[in-house]
Amino acid sequence: MELSNRENAVLREVVLRFVRTGRPVSSRQVAQAPAISLSPASVRNVMAELEELGLLKRPHPSAGARPTDLGIRLVLEKSGTKRLAAGIRDRLERHIIRRRRELVEDLGWIAEVAAELTGEAGVVARPLDDERVLEAVSLVRLGERRVLGIVVTDEGVVEKRLLDLGRDLPQERLQEISNYINYRFSGHSVARILEDVDGARSPGDAAGDAGFDMLASRAVRGLLARDHTEGEVVVAGTDHLLQADDFSDARRLRSALAALEDRARLLHTLKEALLDDRTGVIIGRESGVTEPGGLGMVVSVFQHGGRRIGAVAVVGPRRMDYFSIVPMVEFIGDTVTRMLDGRDVRTGETLGAQ
């Protein structure tokens, strides 16, 4: 949408004031801004034009205006985001480095970091696809027919599942099955493993009986199979929503919290936002997650070995400061990527390289 210079200037001033205060913006307030060289009457005319274009909304002609979702998005796309100041980058790095020991066992701390650093709710989700690569598996006997399956993927993520292999097996037998799966499938993508598992055969006569392949196949399916809606989604910092004036209405707050509790829809929304770009912004009515509670969302990817393995997001009121939050979320995603790839968080150089 092409706007005139004065339309762009007025729309930008309305959006920035609304982000700061959450209240409707009057033509007089806009006219007083240093960047605006128009009279209040001229500003009113411009705001009326912007309202006709669907970029502003006023409950009645004499009231102040609020930007629509489209109005906020247009200003964000035209203005771009703020450059992270060196002090903020240092603070982000220190905050993330303190938590890096938790990277292998749990990615939930990334959601906590995003929430703590932005003052909004933080989200982390994985996987974005089924291109995880298997590093190793281990089967541990817990009791009669109860087995703990442990999966390690190439990005260092550890997943644990309880399995029922259909019979009680000694630990020695479980170790044989673990060895076979690692021999046969280590270094392969999960998608390929699940396609090939029915045709897998044990190397040589390591198992010594015809039921070995069946047990191994059952173990692989139990360890790796995912429903298309399944994934790990962790939300942190929802208490920040409780403190925001935007959610003083109990019904709106309940809608916002319910949207964050719907993990399957949240994961789907994150994936949709990242189909074409490394970073996505969703505002208000643009998704089923953000519309009910009047939310906004900024989401960015983190990668390992060039593969998009997960996403980090910040969720807050529709008027949250996208201009500052977008570069922060991107920075968190980039920093986690460097950590997963074994590179120095600050320099990006491979750790241990000569």
Buried (B, 14 or more C-beta within 10 A) or exposed (E): EEBEEBBBBBBBBBBBBBBEEBEBBBBEBBBEBEEBEBEBEBBBBBBBBBBEBEBBBBEEEEEBBBBBBBBBBBBBEEBEBBEBEEEBBEEBBEBBEEBEEEBEEBBBBBBBBBBBBBBBBBBBBBBBEBBBBBBBBBBBBEEEEEBBBBBBBBBBBEBEEEBEBEEEBEEEBBBBBBBBBBEBBBEBBBBBBBEEBEEBEBEEEEBEEEEBBEBBBBBBBBBBEEEEEEBBBBBBBBEBBEEBEBBEEEEBBEBBBEBBEBBEBBBBBBBBBBEEEBBBBBBBBBBEBBBBBBBBBBBBBBBBEEBBBBBBBBBBBBBBBBBBBBBBBBBBBBBBBBBBBEBEBEEEEEEEEE
